[in-house]
């Protein structure tokens, strides 16, 4: 949820709005099994220790839908050869990430 215009106003423009409660990251969080209603805490890591300040919300990890088709194939039959592999998978229209491919595709 992103505010394009601040939902708050300030008297005589004596303040400004800065949102600090939205996280965007290229890092992935991976769960091994589905786990609902886990606590998400706000804190810092400093001087080799983690200090938690407060519960920021809840997070749910769910099992993703199975891939319709996923294959890893070798490109050579030679033993001990260094060669690329082919990774192929079928995409679905429901995944926005695959609606417009970027980069080289075959």
Phi, psi and omega in degrees: 000120185236130176273122174276333175231138181302136177282356182244154174239156182235140180296129178052032180054037182266030178194174176212160182258127174229122180271130181230018184245025179235131181249131171230132182209153173269358177283151180250143172250124184241128174258149178276323178227161177297139179211114182268157167058044178275148179286137175246115186252150178261131181192185179227158173246116184214138177054038176078009180228150175259130177241120179264134182262316186194156173288126183263342181166199179234154177224145178240132172255127181239155176288128180287160176294147180295145177287138181297321182203123176221131185221138170242122184237144175281154178252001177213156175254359181289134178290141177061016178281144173266116184207156178290164173244161177253125175249121181232139175209153181267131179264165177237156181294338183286347179265110180300332182300334185253002184291327178229100182296144174238149181082187183285135174229157180238000000 
